[in-house]
Amino acid sequence: MNIKNRIATPGPGTIPRTEAGSTLRQLRLAVKTIGRWAGIVLPFLFCVPVAAQSQTFPSKPIRLVVPFAAGGGNDLLARIISQKFLEKWGQPVIVDNRPGAGGNLGADFVAKAQPDGHTLLLGTNTLTMNPFIFAKIPFDTQRDFAPVAMIATTPFYVVVNN
């Protein structure tokens, strides 16, 4: 039984056709009104905390630590995004290469830095693999770091000699 038959047939629990059309119009109007208000109010609710935060960050130059030697792919990527950060934030971004121990030296430096968001690590898959490769590392990957964004992906290949 479809809705038209139910509304058209008078009986208990049904709405006469004249009232049904009026009720549906009122419901549609209410939904539109709520939608308009939500469209106006919600963006401001979300922007206020972000706007307040963005006025104070960054308050000093950003240090972007690359845990590998200068001149490699990670260093190149860091230098490209540091320019974009400078344009966006108006604060210089210092690319700090700290190679050694499979990326552990640079990661340890960031783990011990003040947690104010002004020291960033350009982490790679070594950050998740090193706890299983090295017997002891001076930081806890899950406790000491918070992911911010994935900025690139790298394909890996397995090849054999033919």
DSSP file (Angstrom, degrees, kcal/mol; ACC not computed):
  #  RESIDUE AA STRUCTURE BP1 BP2  ACC     N-H-->O    O-->H-N    N-H-->O    O-->H-N    TCO  KAPPA ALPHA  PHI   PSI    X-CA   Y-CA   Z-CA
    1    1 A M              0   0    0      0, 0.0     2,-0.1     0, 0.0     0, 0.0   0.000 360.0 360.0 360.0 126.5    0.0    0.0    0.0
    2    2 A N     >  -     0   0    0      1,-0.1     4,-1.6     4,-0.0     3,-0.2  -0.378 360.0-104.0 -90.7 172.1    1.6    3.3   -1.0
    3    3 A I  H  > S+     0   0    0      1,-0.2     4,-2.5     2,-0.2     5,-0.2   0.820 115.7  60.0 -66.5 -32.7    1.3    6.6    0.8
    4    4 A K  H  > S+     0   0    0      1,-0.2     4,-2.4     2,-0.2    -1,-0.2   0.930 106.7  46.3 -63.2 -44.6   -1.2    8.1   -1.6
    5    5 A N  H  > S+     0   0    0      1,-0.2     4,-1.8     2,-0.2    -1,-0.2   0.894 112.5  51.3 -63.3 -39.1   -3.8    5.4   -0.9
    6    6 A R  H  < S+     0   0    0     -4,-1.6    -2,-0.2     1,-0.2    -1,-0.2   0.913 113.7  42.4 -67.3 -42.2   -3.2    5.7    2.9
    7    7 A I  H  < S+     0   0    0     -4,-2.5    10,-0.2     1,-0.2    -1,-0.2   0.894 114.9  50.5 -71.4 -38.9   -3.7    9.5    2.9
    8    8 A A  H  < S+     0   0    0     -4,-2.4    -1,-0.2    -5,-0.2    -2,-0.2   0.803  97.3  75.7 -71.6 -28.3   -6.7    9.4    0.6
    9    9 A T  S  < S-     0   0    0     -4,-1.8    -1,-0.1    -5,-0.2     2,-0.1  -0.749  81.7-138.6 -88.8 113.6   -8.5    6.7    2.5
   10   10 A P        +     0   0    0      0, 0.0    -2,-0.1     0, 0.0     5,-0.1  -0.390  49.9 107.2 -69.3 148.3  -10.0    8.3    5.7
   11   11 A G  S >  S-     0   0    0      3,-0.2     3,-1.6    -2,-0.1     2,-0.1  -0.949  72.1 -34.1 166.1-178.2   -9.7    6.2    8.8
   12   12 A P  T 3  S+     0   0    0      0, 0.0     3,-0.1     0, 0.0     0, 0.0  -0.391 124.8  13.8 -64.6 136.3   -7.9    6.0   12.1
   13   13 A G  T 3  S+     0   0    0      1,-0.3     2,-0.3    -2,-0.1     0, 0.0   0.527 102.9 112.2  79.7   7.1   -4.3    7.3   12.0
   14   14 A T    <   -     0   0    0     -3,-1.6    -1,-0.3    -6,-0.0    -3,-0.2  -0.781  60.5-134.2-111.8 158.1   -4.7    8.9    8.6
   15   15 A I        -     0   0    0     -2,-0.3     5,-0.1    -3,-0.1    -6,-0.0  -0.925  29.5-110.8-109.4 129.9   -4.7   12.6    7.7
   16   16 A P     >  -     0   0    0      0, 0.0     4,-2.6     0, 0.0     3,-0.4  -0.267  33.5-111.1 -56.6 148.6   -7.3   14.0    5.3
   17   17 A R  H  > S+     0   0    0    -10,-0.2     4,-2.0     1,-0.2     5,-0.2   0.838 115.1  53.5 -54.6 -40.5   -5.9   15.0    1.9
   18   18 A T  H  > S+     0   0    0      1,-0.2     4,-1.3     2,-0.2    -1,-0.2   0.909 114.2  41.2 -65.7 -41.3   -6.4   18.7    2.5
   19   19 A E  H  > S+     0   0    0     -3,-0.4     4,-3.0     2,-0.2    -1,-0.2   0.849 109.7  60.0 -73.2 -33.6   -4.5   18.7    5.8
   20   20 A A  H  X S+     0   0    0     -4,-2.6     4,-2.6     2,-0.2     5,-0.2   0.925 105.7  47.0 -61.3 -45.4   -1.8   16.3    4.4
   21   21 A G  H  X S+     0   0    0     -4,-2.0     4,-2.1     1,-0.2    -1,-0.2   0.909 114.8  46.9 -62.0 -42.1   -0.8   18.8    1.7
   22   22 A S  H  X S+     0   0    0     -4,-1.3     4,-2.3    -5,-0.2    -2,-0.2   0.908 112.4  49.7 -65.6 -43.0   -0.7   21.6    4.2
   23   23 A T  H  X S+     0   0    0     -4,-3.0     4,-2.4     2,-0.2    -2,-0.2   0.902 111.0  49.2 -64.5 -42.2    1.3   19.5    6.7
   24   24 A L  H  X S+     0   0    0     -4,-2.6     4,-2.7     2,-0.2    -1,-0.2   0.895 110.5  50.8 -65.0 -39.7    3.8   18.5    4.1
   25   25 A R  H  X S+     0   0    0     -4,-2.1     4,-2.4    -5,-0.2    -2,-0.2   0.920 111.5  47.9 -63.0 -42.3    4.3   22.1    3.0
   26   26 A Q  H  X S+     0   0    0     -4,-2.3     4,-2.4     2,-0.2    -2,-0.2   0.897 111.9  49.7 -65.1 -39.8    4.8   23.2    6.6
   27   27 A L  H  X S+     0   0    0     -4,-2.4     4,-2.5     2,-0.2    -2,-0.2   0.927 111.4  48.4 -64.7 -45.0    7.3   20.4    7.1
   28   28 A R  H  X S+     0   0    0     -4,-2.7     4,-2.5     1,-0.2    -2,-0.2   0.906 111.8  49.9 -61.4 -41.7    9.2   21.3    4.0
   29   29 A L  H  X S+     0   0    0     -4,-2.4     4,-2.6     2,-0.2    -1,-0.2   0.909 110.4  50.1 -62.9 -42.5    9.3   24.9    5.0
   30   30 A A  H  X S+     0   0    0     -4,-2.4     4,-2.7     2,-0.2     5,-0.2   0.919 111.2  48.5 -62.6 -44.0   10.6   24.0    8.5
   31   31 A V  H  X S+     0   0    0     -4,-2.5     4,-2.7     2,-0.2    -2,-0.2   0.917 112.3  48.8 -63.2 -43.4   13.3   21.8    7.0
   32   32 A K  H  X S+     0   0    0     -4,-2.5     4,-2.5     2,-0.2    -2,-0.2   0.915 112.2  49.0 -61.3 -43.4   14.3   24.6    4.6
   33   33 A T  H  X S+     0   0    0     -4,-2.6     4,-2.4     2,-0.2    -2,-0.2   0.929 113.0  46.1 -63.5 -45.8   14.4   27.2    7.4
   34   34 A I  H  X S+     0   0    0     -4,-2.7     4,-2.8     1,-0.2     5,-0.2   0.916 112.6  51.8 -62.8 -42.5   16.5   24.9    9.6
   35   35 A G  H  X S+     0   0    0     -4,-2.7     4,-2.4    -5,-0.2    -2,-0.2   0.895 109.6  49.3 -60.8 -41.3   18.8   24.2    6.7
   36   36 A R  H  X S+     0   0    0     -4,-2.5     4,-1.4     2,-0.2    -2,-0.2   0.929 113.3  45.8 -64.6 -44.8   19.3   27.9    6.0
   37   37 A W  H  X S+     0   0    0     -4,-2.4     4,-3.2     1,-0.2     5,-0.3   0.902 112.8  50.1 -65.4 -40.6   20.0   28.7    9.6
   38   38 A A  H  X S+     0   0    0     -4,-2.8     4,-2.0     1,-0.2    -1,-0.2   0.905 109.1  52.8 -63.6 -39.6   22.4   25.8    9.9
   39   39 A G  H  < S+     0   0    0     -4,-2.4    -1,-0.2    -5,-0.2    -2,-0.2   0.791 116.7  39.4 -65.4 -27.6   24.1   27.0    6.7
   40   40 A I  H  X S+     0   0    0     -4,-1.4     4,-0.5    -3,-0.2    -2,-0.2   0.885 123.6  35.4 -87.1 -43.8   24.6   30.4    8.2
   41   41 A V  H >X S+     0   0    0     -4,-3.2     4,-1.8    -5,-0.1     3,-0.6   0.903 106.5  62.2 -82.8 -44.0   25.5   29.5   11.8
   42   42 A L  H 3X S+     0   0    0     -4,-2.0     4,-1.9    -5,-0.3     5,-0.2   0.876  98.9  54.1 -58.2 -44.4   27.5   26.4   11.5
   43   43 A P  H 3> S+     0   0    0      0, 0.0     4,-1.8     0, 0.0    -1,-0.2   0.894 109.7  49.5 -58.3 -36.3   30.4   27.8    9.5
   44   44 A F  H <X S+     0   0    0     -3,-0.6     4,-1.8    -4,-0.5    -2,-0.2   0.870 106.6  55.3 -69.3 -35.5   30.9   30.5   12.1
   45   45 A L  H  < S+     0   0    0     -4,-1.8    -1,-0.2     1,-0.2    -3,-0.1   0.890 113.8  40.9 -63.0 -38.3   30.9   28.0   15.0
   46   46 A F  H  X S+     0   0    0     -4,-1.9     4,-0.9     1,-0.2    -1,-0.2   0.784 114.2  52.6 -80.7 -27.2   33.7   26.1   13.3
   47   47 A C  H  X S+     0   0    0     -4,-1.8     4,-3.3    -5,-0.2     5,-0.3   0.798  94.3  69.4 -80.1 -29.0   35.7   29.2   12.2
   48   48 A V  H  X S+     0   0    0     -4,-1.8     4,-2.2     1,-0.2     5,-0.2   0.941 103.5  40.0 -60.7 -51.9   35.9   30.9   15.6
   49   49 A P  H  > S+     0   0    0      0, 0.0     4,-2.1     0, 0.0    -1,-0.2   0.904 118.4  48.8 -64.8 -37.7   38.2   28.5   17.3
   50   50 A V  H  X S+     0   0    0     -4,-0.9     4,-3.0     2,-0.2    -2,-0.2   0.917 111.3  49.3 -66.5 -42.7   40.3   28.1   14.2
   51   51 A A  H  X S+     0   0    0     -4,-3.3     4,-1.0     1,-0.2    -1,-0.2   0.901 111.2  49.9 -63.3 -40.3   40.6   31.9   13.6
   52   52 A A  H  < S+     0   0    0     -4,-2.2     4,-0.5    -5,-0.3     3,-0.2   0.898 114.8  44.0 -64.9 -39.8   41.6   32.3   17.3
   53   53 A Q  H >X S+     0   0    0     -4,-2.1     3,-1.4     1,-0.2     4,-1.2   0.904 108.3  56.9 -71.5 -41.3   44.3   29.7   17.0
   54   54 A S  H 3< S+     0   0    0     -4,-3.0    -1,-0.2     1,-0.3    -2,-0.2   0.713  97.3  63.9 -67.8 -18.7   45.6   30.9   13.6
   55   55 A Q  T 3< S+     0   0    0     -4,-1.0    -1,-0.3    -3,-0.2    -2,-0.2   0.762 111.6  35.3 -73.8 -23.8   46.3   34.3   15.0
   56   56 A T  T <4 S+     0   0    0     -3,-1.4    -2,-0.2    -4,-0.5    -1,-0.2   0.580  96.9 109.5-106.3 -12.3   48.9   32.9   17.4
   57   57 A F  S  < S+     0   0    0     -4,-1.2    -1,-0.1     1,-0.3     2,-0.0  -0.953  77.0  22.0-119.1 134.0   50.4   30.1   15.3
   58   58 A P        +     0   0    0      0, 0.0    -1,-0.3     0, 0.0     4,-0.1   0.560  68.3 165.5 -84.7 140.0   53.1   30.2   14.1
   59   59 A S  S    S+     0   0    0      2,-0.1    -2,-0.1    -3,-0.1     3,-0.0   0.500  71.4  17.4 -95.6  -5.5   54.6   32.8   16.5
   60   60 A K  S    S-     0   0    0     32,-0.0    31,-0.1    31,-0.0    -1,-0.0  -0.934 105.2 -58.4-152.7 171.6   58.2   32.0   15.5
   61   61 A P        -     0   0    0      0, 0.0     2,-0.3     0, 0.0    32,-0.2  -0.220  53.8-123.6 -57.7 146.8   60.0   30.2   12.6
   62   62 A I  E     -a   93   0A   0     30,-2.2    32,-3.3    20,-0.1     2,-0.6  -0.729  13.7-146.4 -92.2 139.3   59.1   26.6   12.0
   63   63 A R  E     -ab  94 119A   0     55,-3.1    57,-3.2    -2,-0.3     2,-0.7  -0.943   9.8-165.7-107.3 118.2   61.8   23.9   12.1
   64   64 A L  E     -ab  95 120A   0     30,-3.0    32,-2.6    -2,-0.6     2,-0.5  -0.896  11.8-154.1-105.2 105.6   61.2   21.1    9.7
   65   65 A V  E     -ab  96 121A   0     55,-3.4    57,-2.9    -2,-0.7    32,-0.2  -0.685   9.0-167.0 -87.1 126.4   63.5   18.2   10.6
   66   66 A V  E     -a   97   0A   0     30,-2.2    32,-2.8    -2,-0.5     2,-0.3  -0.963  12.4-151.7-109.5 116.0   64.4   15.8    7.8
   67   67 A P  S    S+     0   0    0      0, 0.0    33,-0.6     0, 0.0     2,-0.3   0.083  71.9  69.0 -81.5  30.0   66.0   12.7    9.4
   68   68 A F  S    S-     0   0    0     -2,-0.3    30,-0.2    31,-0.2    -2,-0.1  -0.906  93.6 -75.9-139.8 166.6   68.1   12.0    6.2
   69   69 A A    >   -     0   0    0     -2,-0.3     3,-1.1     1,-0.1     6,-0.4  -0.186  54.3 -95.4 -65.1 153.6   71.0   13.6    4.4
   70   70 A A  T 3  S+     0   0    0      1,-0.2    -1,-0.1    27,-0.1     3,-0.1  -0.368 104.8  39.3 -66.4 146.8   70.6   16.7    2.3
   71   71 A G  T 3  S+     0   0    0      1,-0.3    -1,-0.2    -3,-0.1    -2,-0.1   0.274  89.5 110.0  98.5  -9.8   70.1   16.3   -1.4
   72   72 A G  S <> S-     0   0    0     -3,-1.1     4,-2.3     1,-0.1    -1,-0.3  -0.217  86.5 -90.1 -88.4-176.6   67.8   13.2   -1.3
   73   73 A G  H  > S+     0   0    0      1,-0.2     4,-2.4     2,-0.2     5,-0.2   0.872 125.4  51.4 -62.8 -39.6   64.1   12.9   -2.1
   74   74 A N  H  > S+     0   0    0      2,-0.2     4,-2.4     1,-0.2    -1,-0.2   0.902 110.6  49.1 -66.1 -40.1   63.0   13.7    1.5
   75   75 A D  H  > S+     0   0    0     -6,-0.4     4,-2.2     2,-0.2    -2,-0.2   0.914 111.0  50.0 -64.3 -43.4   65.2   16.9    1.5
   76   76 A L  H  X S+     0   0    0     -4,-2.3     4,-1.9     1,-0.2    -2,-0.2   0.930 111.5  48.1 -61.0 -46.2   63.8   18.0   -1.8
   77   77 A L  H  X S+     0   0    0     -4,-2.4     4,-2.5     1,-0.2     5,-0.2   0.910 110.4  52.3 -61.0 -42.7   60.2   17.5   -0.7
   78   78 A A  H  X S+     0   0    0     -4,-2.4     4,-2.0     1,-0.2    -1,-0.2   0.892 109.1  49.5 -61.5 -40.0   60.9   19.4    2.6
   79   79 A R  H  X S+     0   0    0     -4,-2.2     4,-1.1     2,-0.2    -1,-0.2   0.852 110.7  50.5 -70.2 -33.4   62.3   22.3    0.7
   80   80 A I  H  X S+     0   0    0     -4,-1.9     4,-1.2     1,-0.2     3,-0.3   0.945 114.8  41.7 -68.2 -47.9   59.3   22.4   -1.7
   81   81 A I  H  X S+     0   0    0     -4,-2.5     4,-2.5     1,-0.2    -2,-0.2   0.797 106.2  63.8 -73.3 -25.2   56.7   22.4    1.2
   82   82 A S  H  X S+     0   0    0     -4,-2.0     4,-2.2    -5,-0.2    -1,-0.2   0.883 101.7  51.4 -64.3 -34.8   58.8   24.8    3.3
   83   83 A Q  H  X S+     0   0    0     -4,-1.1     4,-2.1    -3,-0.3    -1,-0.2   0.900 109.9  49.0 -64.9 -40.4   58.2   27.4    0.6
   84   84 A K  H  X S+     0   0    0     -4,-1.2     4,-2.3     2,-0.2    -2,-0.2   0.890 110.0  51.3 -66.2 -39.5   54.4   26.7    0.6
   85   85 A F  H  X>S+     0   0    0     -4,-2.5     4,-3.5     2,-0.2     5,-0.5   0.915 108.4  52.2 -62.5 -42.0   54.4   27.0    4.4
   86   86 A L  H  X5S+     0   0    0     -4,-2.2     4,-2.1     1,-0.2    -2,-0.2   0.921 111.4  46.6 -59.6 -44.8   56.2   30.4    4.2
   87   87 A E  H  <5S+     0   0    0     -4,-2.1    -1,-0.2     1,-0.2    -2,-0.2   0.895 119.6  40.1 -63.0 -40.6   53.6   31.7    1.7
   88   88 A K  H  <5S+     0   0    0     -4,-2.3    -2,-0.2    -5,-0.1    -1,-0.2   0.912 128.8  26.4 -76.8 -44.8   50.7   30.4    3.9
   89   89 A W  H  <5S-     0   0    0     -4,-3.5    -3,-0.2     2,-0.2    -2,-0.2   0.696  89.6-133.3 -96.9 -22.0   52.0   31.3    7.3
   90   90 A G  S  <<S+     0   0    0     -4,-2.1    -4,-0.2    -5,-0.5    -3,-0.1   0.647  72.5 109.3  74.6  13.3   54.3   34.2    6.7
   91   91 A Q  S    S-     0   0    0     -6,-0.4    -1,-0.3    -5,-0.1    -2,-0.2  -0.950  75.5-107.7-119.1 141.5   57.0   32.6    8.9
   92   92 A P        -     0   0    0      0, 0.0   -30,-2.2     0, 0.0     2,-0.5  -0.359  24.9-145.7 -66.5 148.3   60.2   31.1    7.6
   93   93 A V  E     -a   62   0A   0    -32,-0.2     2,-0.6   -11,-0.1   -30,-0.2  -0.973   9.1-151.1-117.5 118.3   60.5   27.3    7.7
   94   94 A I  E     -a   63   0A   0    -32,-3.3   -30,-3.0    -2,-0.5     2,-0.7  -0.795   6.7-144.9 -93.1 119.1   64.0   26.1    8.4
   95   95 A V  E     -a   64   0A   0     -2,-0.6     2,-0.6   -32,-0.2   -30,-0.2  -0.766  18.7-168.6 -84.1 117.6   64.8   22.7    6.8
   96   96 A D  E     -a   65   0A   0    -32,-2.6   -30,-2.2    -2,-0.7     2,-0.5  -0.905   7.2-155.8-115.0 102.7   67.1   20.9    9.4
   97   97 A N  E     +a   66   0A   0     -2,-0.6   -28,-0.1   -32,-0.2   -27,-0.1  -0.684  18.4 170.8 -81.2 123.1   68.7   17.7    8.0
   98   98 A R        -     0   0    0    -32,-2.8     8,-0.7    -2,-0.5     9,-0.1  -0.665  13.3-178.5-131.8  76.7   69.7   15.4   10.9
   99   99 A P        +     0   0    0      0, 0.0   -31,-0.2     0, 0.0     2,-0.1  -0.315  24.9  92.2 -76.6 159.1   70.8   12.1    9.3
  100  100 A G    > > +     0   0    0    -33,-0.6     5,-1.6     5,-0.1     3,-1.0  -0.261  64.2  33.7 133.6 145.8   71.8    9.0   11.1
  101  101 A A  G > 5S-     0   0    0      1,-0.3     3,-1.4     2,-0.2     0, 0.0   0.838 124.7 -59.3  56.7  39.9   70.7    5.7   12.6
  102  102 A G  G 3 5S-     0   0    0      1,-0.3    -1,-0.3     2,-0.1    28,-0.1   0.796 107.4 -46.0  64.7  28.9   68.0    5.1   10.0
  103  103 A G  G <>5S+     0   0    0     -3,-1.0     4,-2.0   -36,-0.2    -1,-0.3   0.345 113.0 114.9  96.4  -6.1   66.2    8.4   10.8
  104  104 A N  H <>5S+     0   0    0     -3,-1.4     4,-2.5    -4,-0.3    -3,-0.2   0.828  70.2  56.9 -69.4 -31.9   66.3    7.8   14.6
  105  105 A L  H  ><S+     0   0    0     -5,-1.6     4,-1.9     2,-0.2    -1,-0.2   0.943 111.6  41.4 -65.9 -46.2   68.6   10.8   15.3
  106  106 A G  H  > S+     0   0    0     -8,-0.7     4,-1.9    -6,-0.4    -2,-0.2   0.909 115.9  49.9 -66.0 -42.0   66.2   13.3   13.7
  107  107 A A  H  X S+     0   0    0     -4,-2.0     4,-2.5     1,-0.2    -2,-0.2   0.887 109.6  51.7 -64.6 -38.9   63.1   11.7   15.2
  108  108 A D  H  X S+     0   0    0     -4,-2.5     4,-1.7     2,-0.2    -1,-0.2   0.894 106.9  53.9 -64.8 -39.5   64.7   11.7   18.6
  109  109 A F  H  < S+     0   0    0     -4,-1.9     4,-0.4     1,-0.2    -2,-0.2   0.924 112.6  43.2 -59.3 -45.1   65.5   15.5   18.2
  110  110 A V  H >< S+     0   0    0     -4,-1.9     3,-0.9     1,-0.2    -2,-0.2   0.885 109.6  56.8 -69.8 -38.4   61.8   16.2   17.4
  111  111 A A  H 3< S+     0   0    0     -4,-2.5    -1,-0.2     1,-0.2    -2,-0.2   0.830 112.0  42.9 -61.7 -31.6   60.5   13.9   20.2
  112  112 A K  T 3< S+     0   0    0     -4,-1.7    -1,-0.2    -5,-0.1    -2,-0.2   0.463  94.5 104.8 -94.2  -2.4   62.5   15.9   22.7
  113  113 A A  S <  S-     0   0    0     -3,-0.9    -3,-0.0    -4,-0.4     6,-0.0  -0.321  90.4 -81.7 -74.1 160.9   61.6   19.3   21.3
  114  114 A Q        -     0   0    0      1,-0.1     2,-2.3     2,-0.1     3,-0.4  -0.448  42.6-125.7 -61.7 130.3   59.0   21.5   23.0
  115  115 A P  S    S+     0   0    0      0, 0.0    -1,-0.1     0, 0.0    -4,-0.0  -0.312  76.1 114.7 -80.7  59.9   55.5   20.3   21.9
  116  116 A D  S    S-     0   0    0     -2,-2.3    -2,-0.1     3,-0.0    -3,-0.0   0.368  88.2-108.4-108.3   3.2   54.3   23.6   20.6
  117  117 A G  S    S+     0   0    0     -3,-0.4     3,-0.0     2,-0.2    -3,-0.0   0.458  94.7 105.9  85.7   0.5   54.0   22.7   16.9
  118  118 A H  S    S+     0   0    0     -4,-0.3   -55,-3.1     1,-0.1     2,-0.5   0.510  71.2  61.5 -92.0  -4.9   57.0   24.7   15.8
  119  119 A T  E    S-b   63   0A   0     -5,-0.3     2,-0.3   -57,-0.2    -2,-0.2  -0.973  70.7-179.0-122.0 116.0   59.2   21.6   15.3
  120  120 A L  E     -b   64   0A   0    -57,-3.2   -55,-3.4    -2,-0.5     2,-0.5  -0.820  17.8-143.0-115.2 152.4   58.0   19.2   12.7
  121  121 A L  E     -b   65   0A   0     -2,-0.3     2,-1.6   -57,-0.2   -55,-0.2  -0.961   9.9-144.0-115.2 129.4   59.3   15.9   11.5
  122  122 A L        -     0   0    0    -57,-2.9     2,-0.1    -2,-0.5   -44,-0.1  -0.701  38.4-166.8 -86.3  85.5   59.2   14.8    7.9
  123  123 A G        -     0   0    0     -2,-1.6     2,-0.2   -57,-0.1   -20,-0.0  -0.382  12.9-172.9 -79.7 152.5   58.6   11.2    8.9
  124  124 A T    >   -     0   0    0     -2,-0.1     3,-1.6   -21,-0.0     4,-0.5  -0.628  49.8 -76.0-126.9-171.8   58.8    8.2    6.5
  125  125 A N  T >> S+     0   0    0      1,-0.3     4,-1.6    -2,-0.2     3,-0.8   0.713 121.3  73.8 -64.3 -18.1   58.1    4.5    6.8
  126  126 A T  H 3> S+     0   0    0      1,-0.2     4,-2.9     2,-0.2    -1,-0.3   0.807  84.6  66.6 -64.5 -27.1   61.3    4.1    8.9
  127  127 A L  H <4 S+     0   0    0     -3,-1.6    -1,-0.2     1,-0.2    -2,-0.2   0.855 109.5  35.8 -61.9 -34.4   59.5    5.8   11.8
  128  128 A T  H <4 S+     0   0    0     -3,-0.8    -1,-0.2    -4,-0.5    -2,-0.2   0.724 121.2  46.9 -90.5 -23.0   57.2    2.9   12.0
  129  129 A M  H >X S+     0   0    0     -4,-1.6     3,-1.9     1,-0.1     4,-1.0   0.831  94.3  73.8 -86.8 -33.5   59.7    0.2   11.1
  130  130 A N  H 3X S+     0   0    0     -4,-2.9     4,-2.8     1,-0.3     3,-0.4   0.805  86.3  62.2 -57.5 -35.6   62.7    1.2   13.4
  131  131 A P  H 34 S+     0   0    0      0, 0.0    -1,-0.3     0, 0.0    -2,-0.1   0.790 111.1  41.8 -60.5 -22.7   61.1    0.0   16.7
  132  132 A F  H <4 S+     0   0    0     -3,-1.9    -2,-0.2    -4,-0.2    -3,-0.1   0.648 118.4  44.9 -94.9 -17.7   61.2   -3.5   15.2
  133  133 A I  H  < S+     0   0    0     -4,-1.0     2,-0.3    -3,-0.4    -3,-0.2   0.865 107.6  57.1 -91.8 -43.6   64.7   -3.1   13.6
  134  134 A F  S  < S-     0   0    0     -4,-2.8     3,-0.2    -5,-0.1    -1,-0.1  -0.699  74.7-138.1 -94.5 142.5   66.6   -1.5   16.4
  135  135 A A  S    S+     0   0    0     -2,-0.3     2,-0.4     1,-0.3    -1,-0.1   0.876  90.2  11.8 -65.0 -37.9   66.8   -3.2   19.9
  136  136 A K        -     0   0    0     -3,-0.0    -1,-0.3     2,-0.0     0, 0.0  -0.980  63.9-176.0-145.6 129.1   66.4    0.2   21.6
  137  137 A I        -     0   0    0     -2,-0.4   -33,-0.0    -3,-0.2     0, 0.0  -0.940  31.7-125.1-121.8 150.2   65.3    3.6   20.4
  138  138 A P  S    S+     0   0    0      0, 0.0     2,-0.3     0, 0.0    -1,-0.0   0.268  87.1  45.9 -82.3  15.2   65.2    6.7   22.6
  139  139 A F  S    S-     0   0    0    -27,-0.0     2,-0.6   -28,-0.0    -2,-0.2  -0.963  76.4-120.7-147.8 163.0   61.6    7.6   21.9
  140  140 A D     >  -     0   0    0     -2,-0.3     4,-3.1     1,-0.1     5,-0.3  -0.945  20.0-152.9-108.5 114.7   58.1    5.9   21.7
  141  141 A T  H  > S+     0   0    0     -2,-0.6     4,-0.9     1,-0.2    -1,-0.1   0.878  93.2  42.3 -57.0 -42.8   56.7    6.4   18.2
  142  142 A Q  H  4 S+     0   0    0      1,-0.2    -1,-0.2     2,-0.1   -14,-0.0   0.846 121.8  38.7 -76.3 -33.0   53.1    6.2   19.3
  143  143 A R  H  4 S+     0   0    0      1,-0.1    -2,-0.2    -3,-0.1    -1,-0.2   0.869 118.4  44.0 -84.1 -38.2   53.4    8.4   22.4
  144  144 A D  H  < S+     0   0    0     -4,-3.1     2,-0.4     2,-0.0    -3,-0.2   0.563 108.6  55.6 -90.5  -9.5   55.9   11.0   21.2
  145  145 A F     <  -     0   0    0     -4,-0.9   -34,-0.0    -5,-0.3   -35,-0.0  -0.937  55.3-162.8-128.3 148.7   54.4   11.9   17.8
  146  146 A A        -     0   0    0     -2,-0.4     2,-0.1     0, 0.0    -4,-0.0  -0.994  29.1-122.0-125.7 123.6   51.1   13.0   16.5
  147  147 A P        +     0   0    0      0, 0.0     3,-0.1     0, 0.0    -2,-0.0  -0.385  30.4 175.6 -66.3 141.3   50.4   12.7   12.8
  148  148 A V        -     0   0    0      1,-0.3     2,-0.3    -2,-0.1     0, 0.0   0.779  57.7 -26.8-109.8 -54.2   49.5   15.9   11.0
  149  149 A A        -     0   0    0      0, 0.0     2,-0.6     0, 0.0    -1,-0.3  -0.982  48.1-120.0-162.5 149.9   49.2   15.1    7.3
  150  150 A M        +     0   0    0     -2,-0.3     3,-0.1     1,-0.1     0, 0.0  -0.876  31.9 174.6 -93.1 122.7   50.3   12.7    4.6
  151  151 A I        +     0   0    0     -2,-0.6     2,-0.3     1,-0.3    -1,-0.1   0.604  58.2   6.2-107.5 -13.9   52.1   14.8    2.0
  152  152 A A        -     0   0    0      2,-0.0     2,-0.3     0, 0.0    -1,-0.3  -0.990  54.8-145.4-161.6 159.1   53.5   12.2   -0.4
  153  153 A T        -     0   0    0     -2,-0.3    -3,-0.0    -3,-0.1     0, 0.0  -0.958  11.8-155.1-127.7 151.3   53.5    8.5   -1.2
  154  154 A T        -     0   0    0     -2,-0.3     2,-0.2     2,-0.0    -2,-0.0  -0.991  14.4-132.0-128.3 129.0   56.3    6.4   -2.6
  155  155 A P        -     0   0    0      0, 0.0     2,-0.4     0, 0.0    -2,-0.0  -0.549  18.1-153.8 -77.5 145.2   56.0    3.2   -4.6
  156  156 A F        -     0   0    0     -2,-0.2     2,-0.3     2,-0.0    -2,-0.0  -0.935   9.5-162.3-116.8 143.6   58.2    0.3   -3.6
  157  157 A Y        -     0   0    0     -2,-0.4     2,-0.5     2,-0.0     0, 0.0  -0.929  14.9-150.0-126.2 149.1   59.2   -2.4   -6.0
  158  158 A V        +     0   0    0     -2,-0.3     2,-0.3     2,-0.0    -2,-0.0  -0.987  28.7 177.5-113.1 123.4   60.5   -6.0   -5.7
  159  159 A V        -     0   0    0     -2,-0.5     2,-0.3     2,-0.0    -2,-0.0  -0.878  14.6-158.8-126.5 157.9   62.7   -6.9   -8.6
  160  160 A V        -     0   0    0     -2,-0.3     2,-0.4     0, 0.0    -2,-0.0  -0.922  29.5-103.7-130.7 157.9   64.8   -9.9   -9.5
  161  161 A N              0   0    0     -2,-0.3    -2,-0.0     1,-0.1     0, 0.0  -0.674 360.0 360.0 -79.3 130.7   67.7  -10.5  -11.9
  162  162 A N              0   0    0     -2,-0.4    -1,-0.1     0, 0.0     0, 0.0   0.457 360.0 360.0 -98.0 360.0   66.6  -12.2  -15.1
